[in-house]
Amino acid sequence: MFMSRDHGTFMGMGLVCLVLVWAGASVGQAHEVDQYTVPAGEEMVDLGDYFNDYFITAIQEGVRRTNRRIDLDLGGDGSQFDPTDKRYGSGALRTYDTSTQGQALGYLYSGEAVAHYVRKSIPDAVTLIEGLESDLHSRAIKERYPGEVVAYHPSDFKCVYAKVHFPLDPRSVFRLWRASSIKANGTYLGTDKIGHFVDMGYHYYKVYRRMRGKKGLGERRAMYRAAHAFDTGIMSESSVLGYVTAGAYSNADMASNYAGCLFYRNLTEPVRLKGVVRPAIVVRSGDYWKLNDYVKGEPDFFSWFISEHYDEALNPSHYERGMRKPMRKAIGKRCESLADWYADENGDRRTPEYFRVKLYELATYYNSDYGHSGKFDQLIHLGDACREALPE
C-alpha cells in the first residue's frame, strides 16, 4: 500500500517544458504551500466558520439548481426557485426541451445529480484558490481581524523550497503559484487543499459512482478504486500535480482528494467521517430536495471534512531522492519555530514520538487507503528532522 516512487532529480526537461505551455489548465492544483515556514510567535485566525458558511451556501445553490430542473421536468417554469433572476422566469421554457419532460426525473432524484449541481455551484480549482488568496489577504479581512494572521505565506526567499531545486530546473517556475497556510477547525492546511477537495474530489466521486453502478463493486472496493484511479497518468501526483511540477508526491493532497469524494457522497447518503457515520446533508422533501435540518443547526458542520491529513508538516510529502537532503536541511533550520508552532495546549513542545505516531496515523484516512505514498523511512517527519529541538 505504501509505495516508493524514487524519481531522478531531473524529470526530463522536454516534458516539464511542455507542461509549462499548457500549465494554465492545471496550476490551480499545482499551487504549492509551505507549511514549514510559520509566522513564529503569532496566532492564526481559525477560519472554520468561514468555510462552514462557504460550503453551506454552495450546497444550497446546488440544491436550488437541481430543484429548478426538477420543476421544469414536472411541467413548471422553474421560477419558484429564483423569482428574482430573469434567466429562470417563464422564458426558461423556450430553452427547455419539453418533449423530454419527465424523462430526466430519475437522474434528478439521484445523488449524481445533486453532486453535479453542487460542483457547478463552486468555481473551478484555479478560480477558487485564487479567490481565497485574494479574499484572505484583502484589506477587508485585515480590518475584520486587526493584528491577527488570517493567511500566511513567506516571501520567495524565505520559502522552504527556495533552494531545493537546481537553479535552472524548470520546475522552479511552478513555485511561483503559491498557496497560503491557513487554519480551519484547529487544523493547519494550505488553500490549495480546498481546491483539491472540491475538484479532484469530484473526479474521485465520478469514478466511485461508476465502480458502484457499472462495475457493481461494494462501497469499500469502489472507494479504493477511486483513490487509486489517478495514481498514474498526466493529471496525477506522480505527474503534473506532483513530481513533474514540484518534485514531490503530496500525501496531504491525496487525503484532501479522498475527503472531497466523501463530501460528494455525503450530500445524499450517510457516510463514515472520522470514524463516525454522518447523515446525508441533503434529503428529499416531496418532489424536491432540501438541506437536512441538522446542517444549519450545526455551526461546525464542515469540520467533519477537515482533518490533520491536510497538514503537510504532519503528513509529509514523498520527495524525490535528490530533494530529500536539501529539504531535510531546510526544515532543520526551522525546527525551533516549528517545535513551538506544534506545541500542545499548555505550550509545551511535543516529543519526537508524537510526530512519529502522527506519521503512521495519517498514512490512512481512519484506516482507509487514500493513496498515501512513500516508505516511512523515506518521509521527512518533524520527530526525526527536528529531534534536537524536541524534548525526549
ABEGO torsion letter per residue (X at the ends): XBBBBBBBABAEAAAAAAAAAAAAAAAAAABBBBAABBBBGBBBBBAAAAAAAAAAAAAAAAAAAAAAAAAAAAGBAGAAABAABAAABAAAAAABBAAABGAAAAAAABAAAAAAAAAAABBBAAAAAAAAAAAAABAAAAAABBGBBABBBBBAAABAAAAABBAABAAAAAAABBBBBBBBGGBBBBAAAAAAAAAAAAAAAAAAAAAAAAAGBBAAAAAAAAAAAAABEABBAABAABAAAAGBBBAAAAAAAAAAAAAAAAAABBBBBGGBBBBBABBBBEABBBBBAAAAABAAAAAAABBAAABAAABBBBBBAAAAAAAAAAAAAAAAAAAAAABBAAGBBBBAAAAAAAAAAAABBGGBBAGBBEBAAABBBAAAAAAAABBX
